[in-house]
Amino acid sequence: MSKKCAPLMAKRWIFGIALAVLLFMVGIVSLAWWRPGYVFLATATLFPEFAAKWMVNWREKMANSMTEQSAKNLESEVIRTEIEGRSYNVPIRYTYGQAIEKNGRWPTAKLERVKVGALTISVLLPDMKPYYPEDDARWRVKGHGDRVEVTITNSLGKPDWFQRYRGKYFNGQDKYSTRQDEVYGLILFAGHGYTSDTYFPANDEIELTMSCDKQPKSTGFSPSCSVKTNYLPGIALRYYYSKDYLPRWQEIDVRLKALFDQFERSAHMVSNNGGK
């Protein structure tokens, strides 16, 4: 190092120490206003290894705290929603897809009732069972497995959607499918080529339509069935599950609607008891 550089380096070192001490003092004074960042910055400047270890420990504690809180939320939190003027109280354990797969944790629900256009829940067939830790392996199966993802939604001001959609097939207006024999109490319109098969209940009083893949979209997966059905005036259900469950389509539809009936009764009971 040249003689000219040595004084410059010494000055920088002295300046760094002075700045750290100043920041530390400012941090101490500002604690009354809760400014821990100053203290941490000063500490990191003087003792970088200590600061790094502290940060690692802090992150671990925060992660553990969030995990513990998430587990508590699973047991206690309830989502309070209102759709088309109807109230539903849904235990948060019914939202595995939205909570864990999308956000990685069970969140804390809002205390007030929230008006929404749609709400998605996840359950396991055949019993419409929500998430419990003992069933974790069933929730992680690739593809649909035993899962049903169901969305309750408003019908977007089109209460006659089913009649119009059914009429297109039964009047021969759909050029991409051919009517076949009845199967499982459903009238099948077989799609041409790779077009999905479409089903309607033979009982035209059941306002439901289903579209099922001919083949799985990926190797090792079951074909998928997507369903839309009228639930209540102005409210429809959209859900999908493995084609392996197609023979039980009516049982699934009835039990899903009964589940939302249960959520609505729960909301009414809480409201009548002075809650939300």
Protein Blocks (a to p, Z undefined) as FASTA:
>chain_A
ZZklmmmmmmmmmmmmmmmmmmmmmmmmmmmnopaklmmmmmmmmmmmlmmmmmmmmmmm
mmmmmmmmmmmmmmmgccdddeehiacdddfklmmmmmmmmnopacdddfbdcddfbdcd
ddddfklpacdfklmmmmmpgcjklaccdddddehhpaklmmmmmmmmmnopafkbccdd
deehiacdddehjbccddddfblmbccdddddfbdfbghiacdddddddfbehiacdddd
dfklmmmmmmmmmmmmmmmmmmmmmmmmmmmnopZZ
